[in-house]
Amino acid sequence: MTTYNVGDKVRVAVTHPPGHRRVPYYIRGKTGEIERYCGAFANPEELAYGFDGRPERPLYRVRFMQSEIWPDYDGPANDSVDLEIQEHWLSPA
Amino acid sequence: MSEDRRTHDMGGLGGNPIEFADHDAEPWQKMVTAIRAALGDEPMRLMRVDELRRAIEDLDEQEYDLPYFERWAEAMINLMEEKDLLTRDEVTARMEEIRNRVGGKA
């Protein structure tokens, strides 16, 4: 069971907890669109400390427009960047 | 840079030009890769790749500027200490022993 479907708009959480996080700083707070569901995976934020990372969590590939991420982006308007992000970092946008 | 942002998390920050020249791995770099496999893969599985990544990110800013494979080596020593498997002193002593055995060439 997944919360999001392809095409849904999602926003990445703005939070900076200490520790191993897979969501880069530059994408936090940005809005993108679900490009695909990648499957459910153990949480690497827990695996990084030797725990089992269970239960597995849904992972999505999320597409962001470059022009919305970088204020001075001067490439083609349809350039995008895709990041794979686990569900607990996303909320509906 | 925000205080929230960790040293390794540099996406979007200015950087130095990328060097595109191809080069072979030095023997010691291959050795570090072999040690990574010996520690991390079956049958030992003493550490996961996620743990190694985390240990690399936990290096202080100065250590993080080390070349790629030195970063790995430092992080693996820290992980072995964290897991009470080896101490840094034991690793250093062993390196010294090997250096003497090969006549100071390592």
N, CA and C atoms of all chains as a GROMACS GRO file, in nm:
protein
  597
    1MET      N    1   0.085  -0.120   0.000
    1MET     CA    2   0.000   0.000   0.000
    1MET      C    3   0.089   0.125   0.000
    2THR      N    4   0.064   0.211  -0.093
    2THR     CA    5   0.141   0.335  -0.097
    2THR      C    6   0.047   0.454  -0.081
    3THR      N    7   0.098   0.559  -0.025
    3THR     CA    8   0.017   0.679  -0.002
    3THR      C    9   0.004   0.762  -0.130
    4TYR      N   10   0.109   0.761  -0.212
    4TYR     CA   11   0.110   0.850  -0.329
    4TYR      C   12   0.105   0.771  -0.459
    5ASN      N   13   0.044   0.834  -0.559
    5ASN     CA   14   0.037   0.776  -0.692
    5ASN      C   15   0.119   0.862  -0.789
    6VAL      N   16   0.152   0.801  -0.903
    6VAL     CA   17   0.226   0.876  -1.004
    6VAL      C   18   0.149   1.003  -1.039
    7GLY      N   19   0.220   1.115  -1.043
    7GLY     CA   20   0.157   1.242  -1.077
    7GLY      C   21   0.119   1.325  -0.956
    8ASP      N   22   0.114   1.263  -0.838
    8ASP     CA   23   0.079   1.340  -0.717
    8ASP      C   24   0.190   1.442  -0.687
    9LYS      N   25   0.147   1.559  -0.641
    9LYS     CA   26   0.243   1.662  -0.600
    9LYS      C   27   0.277   1.639  -0.453
   10VAL      N   28   0.406   1.643  -0.425
   10VAL     CA   29   0.451   1.622  -0.287
   10VAL      C   30   0.554   1.728  -0.249
   11ARG      N   31   0.559   1.752  -0.119
   11ARG     CA   32   0.657   1.848  -0.067
   11ARG      C   33   0.751   1.774   0.026
   12VAL      N   34   0.879   1.807   0.014
   12VAL     CA   35   0.981   1.744   0.099
   12VAL      C   36   0.987   1.818   0.231
   13ALA      N   37   0.996   1.743   0.339
   13ALA     CA   38   0.998   1.803   0.473
   13ALA      C   39   1.116   1.899   0.488
   14VAL      N   40   1.092   2.007   0.564
   14VAL     CA   41   1.201   2.096   0.602
   14VAL      C   42   1.236   2.064   0.746
   15THR      N   43   1.338   1.982   0.761
   15THR     CA   44   1.382   1.943   0.894
   15THR      C   45   1.528   1.904   0.883
   16HIS      N   46   1.599   1.924   0.990
   16HIS     CA   47   1.743   1.899   0.986
   16HIS      C   48   1.787   1.816   1.105
   17PRO      N   49   1.728   1.697   1.118
   17PRO     CA   50   1.768   1.614   1.231
   17PRO      C   51   1.914   1.570   1.216
   18PRO      N   52   1.983   1.554   1.328
   18PRO     CA   53   2.121   1.506   1.317
   18PRO      C   54   2.122   1.362   1.265
   19GLY      N   55   2.237   1.318   1.221
   19GLY     CA   56   2.249   1.179   1.180
   19GLY      C   57   2.254   1.162   1.029
   20HIS      N   58   2.246   1.037   0.987
   20HIS     CA   59   2.259   1.004   0.845
   20HIS      C   60   2.124   1.022   0.777
   21ARG      N   61   2.114   1.117   0.687
   21ARG     CA   62   1.988   1.146   0.615
   21ARG      C   63   2.017   1.139   0.467
   22ARG      N   64   1.925   1.078   0.393
   22ARG     CA   65   1.949   1.060   0.249
   22ARG      C   66   1.890   1.172   0.164
   23VAL      N   67   1.823   1.265   0.226
   23VAL     CA   68   1.759   1.373   0.151
   23VAL      C   69   1.850   1.495   0.154
   24PRO      N   70   1.905   1.534   0.038
   24PRO     CA   71   2.002   1.643   0.041
   24PRO      C   72   1.939   1.776   0.084
   25TYR      N   73   2.023   1.857   0.141
   25TYR     CA   74   1.981   1.986   0.195
   25TYR      C   75   1.906   2.069   0.091
   26TYR      N   76   1.957   2.069  -0.032
   26TYR     CA   77   1.902   2.161  -0.133
   26TYR      C   78   1.759   2.128  -0.175
   27ILE      N   79   1.712   2.006  -0.142
   27ILE     CA   80   1.579   1.968  -0.190
   27ILE      C   81   1.474   1.980  -0.079
   28ARG      N   82   1.518   2.004   0.043
   28ARG     CA   83   1.422   2.010   0.154
   28ARG      C   84   1.332   2.134   0.135
   29GLY      N   85   1.204   2.113   0.150
   29GLY     CA   86   1.108   2.222   0.134
   29GLY      C   87   1.061   2.241  -0.011
   30LYS      N   88   1.120   2.166  -0.105
   30LYS     CA   89   1.082   2.183  -0.245
   30LYS      C   90   0.964   2.090  -0.279
   31THR      N   91   0.892   2.131  -0.383
   31THR     CA   92   0.776   2.054  -0.428
   31THR      C   93   0.807   1.986  -0.561
   32GLY      N   94   0.770   1.861  -0.568
   32GLY     CA   95   0.790   1.785  -0.692
   32GLY      C   96   0.671   1.695  -0.719
   33GLU      N   97   0.690   1.608  -0.816
   33GLU     CA   98   0.580   1.521  -0.860
   33GLU      C   99   0.629   1.377  -0.858
   34ILE      N  100   0.543   1.287  -0.809
   34ILE     CA  101   0.580   1.145  -0.806
   34ILE      C  102   0.599   1.096  -0.950
   35GLU      N  103   0.718   1.047  -0.979
   35GLU     CA  104   0.748   0.998  -1.115
   35GLU      C  105   0.724   0.848  -1.122
   36ARG      N  106   0.760   0.776  -1.014
   36ARG     CA  107   0.731   0.633  -1.006
   36ARG      C  108   0.747   0.585  -0.863
   37TYR      N  109   0.689   0.471  -0.839
   37TYR     CA  110   0.708   0.402  -0.712
   37TYR      C  111   0.822   0.303  -0.732
   38CYS      N  112   0.919   0.304  -0.645
   38CYS     CA  113   1.039   0.221  -0.664
   38CYS      C  114   1.036   0.091  -0.584
   39GLY      N  115   0.940   0.078  -0.493
   39GLY     CA  116   0.937  -0.040  -0.407
   39GLY      C  117   0.954   0.001  -0.262
   40ALA      N  118   0.948  -0.099  -0.174
   40ALA     CA  119   0.964  -0.071  -0.031
   40ALA      C  120   1.102  -0.119   0.013
   41PHE      N  121   1.169  -0.037   0.091
   41PHE     CA  122   1.306  -0.068   0.132
   41PHE      C  123   1.327  -0.037   0.279
   42ALA      N  124   1.419  -0.113   0.338
   42ALA     CA  125   1.461  -0.083   0.476
   42ALA      C  126   1.510   0.062   0.481
   43ASN      N  127   1.491   0.123   0.596
   43ASN     CA  128   1.525   0.265   0.610
   43ASN      C  129   1.677   0.282   0.630
   44PRO      N  130   1.743   0.342   0.531
   44PRO     CA  131   1.889   0.356   0.542
   44PRO      C  132   1.932   0.446   0.658
   45GLU      N  133   1.840   0.531   0.704
   45GLU     CA  134   1.873   0.618   0.816
   45GLU      C  135   1.894   0.537   0.944
   46GLU      N  136   1.834   0.419   0.949
   46GLU     CA  137   1.854   0.325   1.060
   46GLU      C  138   1.967   0.227   1.031
   47LEU      N  139   1.969   0.178   0.907
   47LEU     CA  140   2.077   0.084   0.867
   47LEU      C  141   2.214   0.146   0.894
   48ALA      N  142   2.221   0.277   0.878
   48ALA     CA  143   2.349   0.347   0.893
   48ALA      C  144   2.406   0.336   1.034
   49TYR      N  145   2.320   0.298   1.130
   49TYR     CA  146   2.368   0.284   1.268
   49TYR      C  147   2.364   0.139   1.314
   50GLY      N  148   2.350   0.047   1.218
   50GLY     CA  149   2.358  -0.094   1.252
   50GLY      C  150   2.225  -0.157   1.289
   51PHE      N  151   2.114  -0.081   1.278
   51PHE     CA  152   1.983  -0.139   1.305
   51PHE      C  153   1.923  -0.194   1.176
   52ASP      N  154   1.810  -0.268   1.188
   52ASP     CA  155   1.762  -0.340   1.069
   52ASP      C  156   1.676  -0.254   0.975
   53GLY      N  157   1.636  -0.136   1.019
   53GLY     CA  158   1.564  -0.046   0.929
   53GLY      C  159   1.422  -0.090   0.896
   54ARG      N  160   1.369  -0.186   0.974
   54ARG     CA  161   1.233  -0.235   0.947
   54ARG      C  162   1.133  -0.156   1.029
   55PRO      N  163   1.010  -0.146   0.986
   55PRO     CA  164   0.956  -0.202   0.862
   55PRO      C  165   1.008  -0.128   0.738
   56GLU      N  166   1.001  -0.198   0.624
   56GLU     CA  167   1.040  -0.134   0.499
   56GLU      C  168   0.945  -0.017   0.469
   57ARG      N  169   1.000   0.083   0.407
   57ARG     CA  170   0.920   0.203   0.377
   57ARG      C  171   0.915   0.226   0.226
   58PRO      N  172   0.800   0.277   0.178
   58PRO     CA  173   0.789   0.304   0.034
   58PRO      C  174   0.892   0.408  -0.012
   59LEU      N  175   0.948   0.381  -0.128
   59LEU     CA  176   1.045   0.473  -0.188
   59LEU      C  177   0.988   0.521  -0.322
   60TYR      N  178   0.994   0.650  -0.344
   60TYR     CA  179   0.943   0.707  -0.469
   60TYR      C  180   1.054   0.780  -0.542
   61ARG      N  181   1.043   0.781  -0.674
   61ARG     CA  182   1.126   0.873  -0.750
   61ARG      C  183   1.044   0.999  -0.770
   62VAL      N  184   1.098   1.110  -0.726
   62VAL     CA  185   1.024   1.236  -0.730
   62VAL      C  186   1.095   1.330  -0.828
   63ARG      N  187   1.017   1.389  -0.915
   63ARG     CA  188   1.073   1.478  -1.018
   63ARG      C  189   1.054   1.625  -0.978
   64PHE      N  190   1.162   1.698  -0.981
   64PHE     CA  191   1.160   1.842  -0.948
   64PHE      C  192   1.208   1.918  -1.072
   65MET      N  193   1.153   2.036  -1.091
   65MET     CA  194   1.199   2.119  -1.203
   65MET      C  195   1.322   2.198  -1.158
   66GLN      N  196   1.425   2.189  -1.239
   66GLN     CA  197   1.550   2.259  -1.204
   66GLN      C  198   1.526   2.408  -1.177
   67SER      N  199   1.438   2.467  -1.260
   67SER     CA  200   1.416   2.612  -1.248
   67SER      C  201   1.351   2.649  -1.115
   68GLU      N  202   1.289   2.549  -1.049
   68GLU     CA  203   1.227   2.579  -0.919
   68GLU      C  204   1.324   2.555  -0.804
   69ILE      N  205   1.433   2.488  -0.833
   69ILE     CA  206   1.528   2.457  -0.727
   69ILE      C  207   1.639   2.561  -0.720
   70TRP      N  208   1.686   2.602  -0.838
   70TRP     CA  209   1.798   2.697  -0.843
   70TRP      C  210   1.747   2.830  -0.894
   71PRO      N  211   1.755   2.935  -0.814
   71PRO     CA  212   1.699   3.065  -0.852
   71PRO      C  213   1.760   3.121  -0.981
   72ASP      N  214   1.887   3.087  -1.007
   72ASP     CA  215   1.953   3.146  -1.125
   72ASP      C  216   1.968   3.044  -1.238
   73TYR      N  217   1.882   2.941  -1.236
   73TYR     CA  218   1.895   2.836  -1.339
   73TYR      C  219   1.861   2.892  -1.476
   74ASP      N  220   1.953   2.872  -1.571
   74ASP     CA  221   1.927   2.931  -1.704
   74ASP      C  222   1.925   2.826  -1.815
   75GLY      N  223   1.906   2.698  -1.777
   75GLY     CA  224   1.894   2.592  -1.876
   75GLY      C  225   1.751   2.585  -1.929
   76PRO      N  226   1.725   2.487  -2.015
   76PRO     CA  227   1.589   2.472  -2.070
   76PRO      C  228   1.483   2.459  -1.959
   77ALA      N  229   1.366   2.515  -1.983
   77ALA     CA  230   1.261   2.522  -1.881
   77ALA      C  231   1.212   2.385  -1.837
   78ASN      N  232   1.226   2.285  -1.926
   78ASN     CA  233   1.174   2.152  -1.889
   78ASN      C  234   1.281   2.062  -1.827
   79ASP      N  235   1.398   2.117  -1.793
   79ASP     CA  236   1.501   2.037  -1.725
   79ASP      C  237   1.451   1.999  -1.586
   80SER      N  238   1.478   1.873  -1.550
   80SER     CA  239   1.433   1.828  -1.419
   80SER      C  240   1.545   1.755  -1.348
   81VAL      N  241   1.526   1.733  -1.220
   81VAL     CA  242   1.617   1.648  -1.144
   81VAL      C  243   1.530   1.550  -1.066
   82ASP      N  244   1.564   1.422  -1.075
   82ASP     CA  245   1.485   1.318  -1.008
   82ASP      C  246   1.561   1.267  -0.886
   83LEU      N  247   1.494   1.261  -0.774
   83LEU     CA  248   1.555   1.208  -0.652
   83LEU      C  249   1.468   1.097  -0.596
   84GLU      N  250   1.532   0.996  -0.542
   84GLU     CA  251   1.456   0.888  -0.478
   84GLU      C  252   1.447   0.916  -0.329
   85ILE      N  253   1.323   0.926  -0.282
   85ILE     CA  254   1.297   0.974  -0.146
   85ILE      C  255   1.196   0.882  -0.079
   86GLN      N  256   1.224   0.846   0.046
   86GLN     CA  257   1.129   0.760   0.116
   86GLN      C  258   1.010   0.841   0.170
   87GLU      N  259   0.900   0.765   0.185
   87GLU     CA  260   0.770   0.830   0.211
   87GLU      C  261   0.769   0.920   0.334
   88HIS      N  262   0.846   0.883   0.436
   88HIS     CA  263   0.839   0.962   0.560
   88HIS      C  264   0.897   1.102   0.546
   89TRP      N  265   0.958   1.133   0.432
   89TRP     CA  266   1.007   1.269   0.408
   89TRP      C  267   0.907   1.352   0.327
   90LEU      N  268   0.797   1.291   0.285
   90LEU     CA  269   0.705   1.359   0.192
   90LEU      C  270   0.570   1.390   0.258
   91SER      N  271   0.508   1.498   0.210
   91SER     CA  272   0.369   1.526   0.247
   91SER      C  273   0.298   1.576   0.122
   92PRO      N  274   0.163   1.568   0.119
   92PRO     CA  275   0.092   1.614  -0.001
   92PRO      C  276   0.114   1.763  -0.023
   93ALA      N  277   0.124   1.805  -0.148
   93ALA     CA  278   0.144   1.947  -0.179
   93ALA      C  279   0.029   1.996  -0.267
   94MET      N  280   2.699   2.913   0.469
   94MET     CA  281   2.638   2.779   0.482
   94MET      C  282   2.560   2.771   0.613
   95SER      N  283   2.445   2.713   0.607
   95SER     CA  284   2.365   2.698   0.729
   95SER      C  285   2.430   2.600   0.824
   96GLU      N  286   2.409   2.623   0.953
   96GLU     CA  287   2.463   2.530   1.052
   96GLU      C  288   2.395   2.394   1.041
   97ASP      N  289   2.276   2.392   0.980
   97ASP     CA  290   2.203   2.266   0.966
   97ASP      C  291   2.266   2.174   0.862
   98ARG      N  292   2.343   2.234   0.777
   98ARG     CA  293   2.394   2.160   0.663
   98ARG      C  294   2.526   2.093   0.699
   99ARG      N  295   2.534   1.963   0.673
   99ARG     CA  296   2.656   1.892   0.711
   99ARG      C  297   2.761   1.900   0.600
  100THR      N  298   2.885   1.876   0.639
  100THR     CA  299   2.999   1.897   0.550
  100THR      C  300   2.984   1.828   0.415
  101HIS      N  301   2.938   1.704   0.418
  101HIS     CA  302   2.933   1.626   0.294
  101HIS      C  303   2.819   1.668   0.202
  102ASP      N  304   2.721   1.739   0.258
  102ASP     CA  305   2.597   1.767   0.186
  102ASP      C  306   2.613   1.895   0.106
  103MET      N  307   2.688   1.887  -0.005
  103MET     CA  308   2.734   2.008  -0.072
  103MET      C  309   2.666   2.034  -0.207
  104GLY      N  310   2.557   1.961  -0.233
  104GLY     CA  311   2.486   1.982  -0.359
  104GLY      C  312   2.445   2.127  -0.378
  105GLY      N  313   2.482   2.187  -0.490
  105GLY     CA  314   2.442   2.324  -0.519
  105GLY      C  315   2.542   2.429  -0.473
  106LEU      N  316   2.640   2.387  -0.392
  106LEU     CA  317   2.743   2.483  -0.350
  106LEU      C  318   2.848   2.494  -0.460
  107GLY      N  319   2.919   2.604  -0.460
  107GLY     CA  320   3.027   2.619  -0.557
  107GLY      C  321   3.131   2.510  -0.536
  108GLY      N  322   3.198   2.468  -0.639
  108GLY     CA  323   3.299   2.365  -0.625
  108GLY      C  324   3.417   2.392  -0.715
  109ASN      N  325   3.516   2.308  -0.703
  109ASN     CA  326   3.633   2.318  -0.791
  109ASN      C  327   3.602   2.249  -0.923
  110PRO      N  328   3.678   2.284  -1.026
  110PRO     CA  329   3.657   2.217  -1.155
  110PRO      C  330   3.676   2.066  -1.140
  111ILE      N  331   3.601   1.990  -1.217
  111ILE     CA  332   3.612   1.845  -1.213
  111ILE      C  333   3.727   1.800  -1.302
  112GLU      N  334   3.809   1.709  -1.247
  112GLU     CA  335   3.918   1.654  -1.326
  112GLU      C  336   3.868   1.530  -1.398
  113PHE      N  337   3.868   1.534  -1.531
  113PHE     CA  338   3.810   1.425  -1.609
  113PHE      C  339   3.913   1.319  -1.650
  114ALA      N  340   4.041   1.347  -1.624
  114ALA     CA  341   4.145   1.252  -1.667
  114ALA      C  342   4.125   1.116  -1.601
  115ASP      N  343   4.140   1.012  -1.678
  115ASP     CA  344   4.128   0.876  -1.627
  115ASP      C  345   4.259   0.837  -1.560
  116HIS      N  346   4.250   0.764  -1.453
  116HIS     CA  347   4.374   0.716  -1.392
  116HIS      C  348   4.348   0.581  -1.326
  117ASP      N  349   4.453   0.499  -1.321
  117ASP     CA  350   4.441   0.367  -1.258
  117ASP      C  351   4.444   0.383  -1.107
  118ALA      N  352   4.378   0.290  -1.039
  118ALA     CA  353   4.383   0.290  -0.894
  118ALA      C  354   4.522   0.246  -0.848
  119GLU      N  355   4.574   0.316  -0.746
  119GLU     CA  356   4.701   0.276  -0.686
  119GLU      C  357   4.679   0.144  -0.613
  120PRO      N  358   4.788   0.065  -0.596
  120PRO     CA  359   4.773  -0.063  -0.522
  120PRO      C  360   4.710  -0.044  -0.384
  121TRP      N  361   4.752   0.059  -0.310
  121TRP     CA  362   4.695   0.076  -0.175
  121TRP      C  363   4.546   0.110  -0.182
  122GLN      N  364   4.504   0.174  -0.290
  122GLN     CA  365   4.361   0.204  -0.304
  122GLN      C  366   4.281   0.077  -0.329
  123LYS      N  367   4.344  -0.015  -0.406
  123LYS     CA  368   4.279  -0.145  -0.428
  123LYS      C  369   4.273  -0.222  -0.296
  124MET      N  370   4.378  -0.207  -0.215
  124MET     CA  371   4.382  -0.274  -0.085
  124MET      C  372   4.269  -0.223   0.005
  125VAL      N  373   4.246  -0.093   0.005
  125VAL     CA  374   4.138  -0.036   0.086
  125VAL      C  375   4.003  -0.092   0.038
  126THR      N  376   3.987  -0.104  -0.094
  126THR     CA  377   3.864  -0.161  -0.149
  126THR      C  378   3.848  -0.306  -0.105
  127ALA      N  379   3.960  -0.381  -0.104
  127ALA     CA  380   3.956  -0.522  -0.063
  127ALA      C  381   3.919  -0.533   0.086
  128ILE      N  382   3.975  -0.444   0.167
  128ILE     CA  383   3.943  -0.446   0.311
  128ILE      C  384   3.794  -0.414   0.331
  129ARG      N  385   3.745  -0.320   0.253
  129ARG     CA  386   3.601  -0.285   0.260
  129ARG      C  387   3.516  -0.410   0.233
  130ALA      N  388   3.556  -0.485   0.130
  130ALA     CA  389   3.480  -0.605   0.094
  130ALA      C  390   3.492  -0.712   0.203
  131ALA      N  391   3.613  -0.727   0.258
  131ALA     CA  392   3.635  -0.829   0.361
  131ALA      C  393   3.551  -0.798   0.485
  132LEU      N  394   3.541  -0.670   0.519
  132LEU     CA  395   3.464  -0.631   0.638
  132LEU      C  396   3.314  -0.631   0.613
  133GLY      N  397   3.276  -0.592   0.492
  133GLY     CA  398   3.135  -0.564   0.468
  133GLY      C  399   3.055  -0.675   0.400
  134ASP      N  400   3.123  -0.761   0.326
  134ASP     CA  401   3.049  -0.861   0.250
  134ASP      C  402   3.040  -0.993   0.327
  135GLU      N  403   2.965  -1.087   0.270
  135GLU     CA  404   2.961  -1.221   0.328
  135GLU      C  405   3.102  -1.281   0.322
  136PRO      N  406   3.144  -1.367   0.416
  136PRO     CA  407   3.065  -1.412   0.530
  136PRO      C  408   3.077  -1.322   0.655
  137MET      N  409   3.167  -1.224   0.655
  137MET     CA  410   3.189  -1.148   0.779
  137MET      C  411   3.074  -1.050   0.810
  138ARG      N  412   3.042  -0.967   0.712
  138ARG     CA  413   2.936  -0.866   0.729
  138ARG      C  414   2.946  -0.792   0.861
  139LEU      N  415   3.063  -0.738   0.887
  139LEU     CA  416   3.083  -0.664   1.011
  139LEU      C  417   3.029  -0.522   1.000
  140MET      N  418   3.011  -0.474   0.880
  140MET     CA  419   2.952  -0.340   0.862
  140MET      C  420   2.874  -0.337   0.731
  141ARG      N  421   2.775  -0.252   0.727
  141ARG     CA  422   2.696  -0.233   0.605
  141ARG      C  423   2.747  -0.110   0.532
  142VAL      N  424   2.716  -0.105   0.404
  142VAL     CA  425   2.758   0.011   0.325
  142VAL      C  426   2.695   0.139   0.382
  143ASP      N  427   2.575   0.125   0.436
  143ASP     CA  428   2.509   0.244   0.495
  143ASP      C  429   2.589   0.295   0.615
  144GLU      N  430   2.645   0.200   0.691
  144GLU     CA  431   2.726   0.240   0.806
  144GLU      C  432   2.855   0.308   0.762
  145LEU      N  433   2.914   0.254   0.654
  145LEU     CA  434   3.036   0.316   0.604
  145LEU      C  435   3.009   0.458   0.556
  146ARG      N  436   2.899   0.475   0.483
  146ARG     CA  437   2.863   0.610   0.437
  146ARG      C  438   2.846   0.704   0.556
  147ARG      N  439   2.777   0.656   0.656
  147ARG     CA  440   2.753   0.739   0.774
  147ARG      C  441   2.885   0.774   0.842
  148ALA      N  442   2.974   0.675   0.853
  148ALA     CA  443   3.102   0.700   0.920
  148ALA      C  444   3.186   0.800   0.839
  149ILE      N  445   3.173   0.796   0.707
  149ILE     CA  446   3.244   0.894   0.624
  149ILE      C  447   3.186   1.034   0.647
  150GLU      N  448   3.054   1.042   0.653
  150GLU     CA  449   2.990   1.172   0.677
  150GLU      C  450   3.024   1.227   0.814
  151ASP      N  451   3.052   1.137   0.909
  151ASP     CA  452   3.082   1.180   1.045
  151ASP      C  453   3.226   1.228   1.063
  152LEU      N  454   3.310   1.210   0.960
  152LEU     CA  455   3.446   1.263   0.970
  152LEU      C  456   3.438   1.414   0.985
  153ASP      N  457   3.534   1.470   1.060
  153ASP     CA  458   3.527   1.616   1.072
  153ASP      C  459   3.571   1.679   0.939
  154GLU      N  460   3.550   1.808   0.930
  154GLU     CA  461   3.564   1.877   0.801
  154GLU      C  462   3.704   1.857   0.742
  155GLN      N  463   3.803   1.857   0.829
  155GLN     CA  464   3.942   1.841   0.784
  155GLN      C  465   3.964   1.702   0.724
  156GLU      N  466   3.913   1.600   0.794
  156GLU     CA  467   3.930   1.464   0.745
  156GLU      C  468   3.848   1.442   0.618
  157TYR      N  469   3.734   1.510   0.610
  157TYR     CA  470   3.649   1.491   0.493
  157TYR      C  471   3.717   1.539   0.366
  158ASP      N  472   3.816   1.628   0.381
  158ASP     CA  473   3.890   1.677   0.265
  158ASP      C  474   3.997   1.578   0.219
  159LEU      N  475   4.015   1.470   0.292
  159LEU     CA  476   4.112   1.369   0.251
  159LEU      C  477   4.070   1.309   0.117
  160PRO      N  478   4.168   1.253   0.044
  160PRO     CA  479   4.130   1.183  -0.079
  160PRO      C  480   4.033   1.069  -0.049
  161TYR      N  481   3.957   1.035  -0.150
  161TYR     CA  482   3.846   0.940  -0.139
  161TYR      C  483   3.879   0.815  -0.057
  162PHE      N  484   3.985   0.742  -0.093
  162PHE     CA  485   4.012   0.615  -0.027
  162PHE      C  486   4.068   0.632   0.114
  163GLU      N  487   4.133   0.744   0.140
  163GLU     CA  488   4.178   0.772   0.276
  163GLU      C  489   4.057   0.797   0.367
  164ARG      N  490   3.957   0.862   0.309
  164ARG     CA  491   3.832   0.882   0.382
  164ARG      C  492   3.772   0.747   0.421
  165TRP      N  493   3.768   0.656   0.326
  165TRP     CA  494   3.717   0.520   0.354
  165TRP      C  495   3.796   0.458   0.468
  166ALA      N  496   3.930   0.466   0.459
  166ALA     CA  497   4.015   0.400   0.558
  166ALA      C  498   3.989   0.458   0.697
  167GLU      N  499   3.984   0.591   0.706
  167GLU     CA  500   3.959   0.655   0.836
  167GLU      C  501   3.823   0.613   0.891
  168ALA      N  502   3.723   0.613   0.804
  168ALA     CA  503   3.587   0.579   0.848
  168ALA      C  504   3.579   0.433   0.893
  169MET      N  505   3.651   0.344   0.825
  169MET     CA  506   3.647   0.202   0.863
  169MET      C  507   3.713   0.182   0.999
  170ILE      N  508   3.822   0.252   1.025
  170ILE     CA  509   3.887   0.241   1.158
  170ILE      C  510   3.788   0.290   1.266
  171ASN      N  511   3.724   0.402   1.240
  171ASN     CA  512   3.627   0.454   1.338
  171ASN      C  513   3.514   0.354   1.363
  172LEU      N  514   3.467   0.290   1.256
  172LEU     CA  515   3.358   0.192   1.271
  172LEU      C  516   3.404   0.070   1.351
  173MET      N  517   3.526   0.024   1.325
  173MET     CA  518   3.577  -0.093   1.397
  173MET      C  519   3.593  -0.060   1.546
  174GLU      N  520   3.632   0.064   1.575
  174GLU     CA  521   3.641   0.107   1.716
  174GLU      C  522   3.502   0.112   1.778
  175GLU      N  523   3.407   0.170   1.703
  175GLU     CA  524   3.270   0.182   1.752
  175GLU      C  525   3.211   0.046   1.786
  176LYS      N  526   3.247  -0.054   1.707
  176LYS     CA  527   3.192  -0.189   1.725
  176LYS      C  528   3.278  -0.274   1.819
  177ASP      N  529   3.378  -0.211   1.882
  177ASP     CA  530   3.466  -0.282   1.975
  177ASP      C  531   3.538  -0.401   1.911
  178LEU      N  532   3.571  -0.389   1.783
  178LEU     CA  533   3.639  -0.498   1.715
  178LEU      C  534   3.790  -0.475   1.708
  179LEU      N  535   3.829  -0.350   1.689
  179LEU     CA  536   3.970  -0.313   1.681
  179LEU      C  537   3.983  -0.172   1.736
  180THR      N  538   4.102  -0.140   1.785
  180THR     CA  539   4.127   0.000   1.823
  180THR      C  540   4.218   0.062   1.716
  181ARG      N  541   4.214   0.194   1.711
  181ARG     CA  542   4.301   0.265   1.616
  181ARG      C  543   4.448   0.233   1.646
  182ASP      N  544   4.482   0.220   1.774
  182ASP     CA  545   4.620   0.186   1.811
  182ASP      C  546   4.661   0.051   1.755
  183GLU      N  547   4.570  -0.045   1.759
  183GLU     CA  548   4.601  -0.178   1.705
  183GLU      C  549   4.625  -0.172   1.554
  184VAL      N  550   4.542  -0.094   1.486
  184VAL     CA  551   4.559  -0.080   1.341
  184VAL      C  552   4.691  -0.013   1.310
  185THR      N  553   4.722   0.094   1.384
  185THR     CA  554   4.847   0.168   1.361
  185THR      C  555   4.969   0.078   1.389
  186ALA      N  556   4.961   0.001   1.496
  186ALA     CA  557   5.073  -0.088   1.531
  186ALA      C  558   5.094  -0.192   1.422
  187ARG      N  559   4.985  -0.244   1.370
  187ARG     CA  560   4.994  -0.344   1.264
  187ARG      C  561   5.052  -0.284   1.137
  188MET      N  562   5.013  -0.162   1.107
  188MET     CA  563   5.068  -0.094   0.989
  188MET      C  564   5.219  -0.076   1.005
  189GLU      N  565   5.261  -0.042   1.126
  189GLU     CA  566   5.403  -0.022   1.156
  189GLU      C  567   5.480  -0.154   1.138
  190GLU      N  568   5.419  -0.260   1.187
  190GLU     CA  569   5.481  -0.392   1.178
  190GLU      C  570   5.502  -0.431   1.030
  191ILE      N  571   5.399  -0.407   0.949
  191ILE     CA  572   5.408  -0.441   0.807
  191ILE      C  573   5.512  -0.352   0.737
  192ARG      N  574   5.511  -0.224   0.778
  192ARG     CA  575   5.607  -0.130   0.717
  192ARG      C  576   5.750  -0.177   0.744
  193ASN      N  577   5.777  -0.224   0.866
  193ASN     CA  578   5.910  -0.273   0.900
  193ASN      C  579   5.945  -0.399   0.822
  194ARG      N  580   5.845  -0.485   0.809
  194ARG     CA  581   5.869  -0.612   0.741
  194ARG      C  582   5.908  -0.590   0.595
  195VAL      N  583   5.847  -0.492   0.530
  195VAL     CA  584   5.878  -0.469   0.390
  195VAL      C  585   5.990  -0.366   0.372
  196GLY      N  586   6.058  -0.337   0.480
  196GLY     CA  587   6.176  -0.251   0.471
  196GLY      C  588   6.144  -0.104   0.451
  197GLY      N  589   6.039  -0.059   0.519
  197GLY     CA  590   6.006   0.084   0.515
  197GLY      C  591   5.954   0.133   0.382
  198LYS      N  592   5.914   0.039   0.296
  198LYS     CA  593   5.868   0.083   0.163
  198LYS      C  594   5.717   0.106   0.156
  199ALA      N  595   5.645   0.076   0.263
  199ALA     CA  596   5.500   0.091   0.258
  199ALA      C  597   5.457   0.211   0.341
   0.00000   0.00000   0.00000
